[in-house]
Amino acid sequence: MMWPIFWSDDAQFTNPANTRHPSEDFDADGKYIGDLIAAAVAASGTSDDPQGYGQIVARELFPDVLSYVVGTPAAYSFAVRNGRMLADNAPEAMLPLVVNTAVPSGLTPSVSKHLRGRGFPYVMAV
């Protein structure tokens, strides 16, 4: 979910993060991402310690993998990232984390229901 936020101009997915092992993510991009987050929260005034907040969030975001604890409910929200249901609003979960304030999109699961299938590959062609 980080790509559209932090590398929006990389439509060809050429960033080295696409080829390196996730365990290398923080060392490679943690400071860069933390600094971007710090700049966003400093500009909006949503943290007394923008640099510290940026680094905490960068540590939370890396490695850039979506984990899931088998047998537990999938949830992808501001507070919990444990797998993801197809209808979860991932941008609405990630943007508030990055800017340290609510960023409601108003999108509900019903908005894209017609684009989700019941069987794999789950996402239908438009």
C-alpha positions as CSV (number, residue, x, y, z in Angstrom):
1,M,0.0,0.0,0.0
2,M,3.0,2.3,0.3
3,W,3.8,2.5,-3.4
4,P,1.0,4.9,-4.4
5,I,1.7,7.2,-1.5
6,F,5.5,7.4,-1.5
7,W,6.5,6.4,-5.1
8,S,3.5,7.7,-7.1
9,D,5.7,8.5,-10.1
10,D,7.0,4.9,-10.4
11,A,4.2,3.5,-12.6
12,Q,6.6,0.9,-14.0
13,F,7.5,-0.4,-10.5
14,T,11.2,0.1,-11.1
15,N,12.1,1.0,-7.5
16,P,14.7,-1.4,-6.1
17,A,12.2,-2.3,-3.3
18,N,10.5,-4.5,-6.0
19,T,13.6,-6.8,-6.2
20,R,15.2,-6.7,-2.8
21,H,14.2,-8.9,0.2
22,P,11.7,-7.3,2.6
23,S,14.2,-7.7,5.4
24,E,16.3,-5.0,3.7
25,D,13.4,-2.5,3.4
26,F,14.0,-0.4,6.5
27,D,17.7,-0.1,6.0
28,A,17.2,0.9,2.4
29,D,14.3,3.3,2.7
30,G,13.4,3.8,6.3
31,K,15.1,7.2,6.7
32,Y,13.6,8.4,3.4
33,I,10.1,7.3,4.3
34,G,10.5,8.6,7.9
35,D,11.6,12.0,6.5
36,L,8.7,12.2,4.2
37,I,6.3,11.4,7.0
38,A,8.0,13.9,9.3
39,A,7.7,16.6,6.6
40,A,3.9,15.9,6.3
41,V,3.2,16.0,10.0
42,A,5.4,19.1,10.5
43,A,3.5,20.9,7.7
44,S,0.1,20.0,9.3
45,G,1.2,20.5,12.9
46,T,-0.1,17.1,14.0
47,S,2.9,16.1,16.0
48,D,5.2,17.7,18.6
49,D,8.0,15.6,17.3
50,P,7.6,15.1,13.6
51,Q,11.0,13.5,13.1
52,G,10.4,11.0,15.9
53,Y,6.8,10.3,14.6
54,G,8.2,9.8,11.1
55,Q,10.7,7.2,12.2
56,I,8.1,5.3,14.4
57,V,5.7,5.1,11.5
58,A,8.5,4.0,9.1
59,R,9.4,1.2,11.5
60,E,5.7,0.2,11.6
61,L,5.5,0.1,7.8
62,F,8.6,-1.9,7.2
63,P,9.2,-4.6,6.1
64,D,6.7,-3.9,3.4
65,V,4.8,-7.1,3.7
66,L,1.2,-7.9,4.7
67,S,1.2,-10.5,7.4
68,Y,-1.8,-12.5,8.7
69,V,-2.2,-14.6,11.8
70,V,-4.1,-17.7,10.7
71,G,-7.4,-18.3,12.4
72,T,-7.9,-14.6,13.4
73,P,-10.2,-12.1,11.7
74,A,-8.5,-10.2,8.8
75,A,-8.5,-6.5,9.4
76,Y,-6.7,-3.6,7.7
77,S,-7.3,-0.4,9.6
78,F,-5.4,2.5,11.2
79,A,-4.9,0.5,14.4
80,V,-4.6,-3.1,13.1
81,R,-3.0,-4.6,10.0
82,N,-3.7,-8.4,10.1
83,G,-4.3,-9.5,6.6
84,R,-6.8,-7.7,4.5
85,M,-10.4,-8.3,3.4
86,L,-11.1,-7.5,-0.2
87,A,-13.4,-4.7,0.8
88,D,-11.0,-3.0,3.3
89,N,-10.3,0.6,2.5
90,A,-6.5,0.4,2.5
91,P,-5.9,4.1,1.5
92,E,-8.1,5.3,4.4
93,A,-6.1,3.2,6.8
94,M,-2.7,4.3,5.5
95,L,-3.1,8.0,4.9
96,P,-4.0,8.8,8.5
97,L,-1.0,6.9,9.7
98,V,1.2,8.9,7.3
99,V,-0.2,12.4,8.2
100,N,-1.2,11.6,11.8
101,T,-4.8,12.8,11.4
102,A,-8.0,11.4,10.0
103,V,-8.4,11.3,6.2
104,P,-11.8,9.9,5.5
105,S,-12.6,9.0,2.0
106,G,-16.3,8.2,2.5
107,L,-15.9,5.0,0.5
108,T,-17.8,2.0,1.9
109,P,-17.4,-1.7,0.9
110,S,-20.6,-1.4,-1.2
111,V,-19.0,1.1,-3.6
112,S,-16.8,-1.6,-5.2
113,K,-18.9,-4.7,-4.5
114,H,-19.6,-5.2,-8.2
115,L,-15.9,-5.5,-8.8
116,R,-15.3,-8.4,-6.4
117,G,-16.0,-12.0,-7.3
118,R,-16.7,-14.8,-5.0
119,G,-13.9,-17.0,-6.4
120,F,-10.2,-16.5,-7.2
121,P,-8.9,-14.2,-8.6
122,Y,-11.6,-12.2,-6.8
123,V,-11.1,-9.0,-8.7
124,M,-13.1,-8.9,-11.9
125,A,-12.2,-7.1,-15.2
126,V,-14.1,-3.9,-15.8
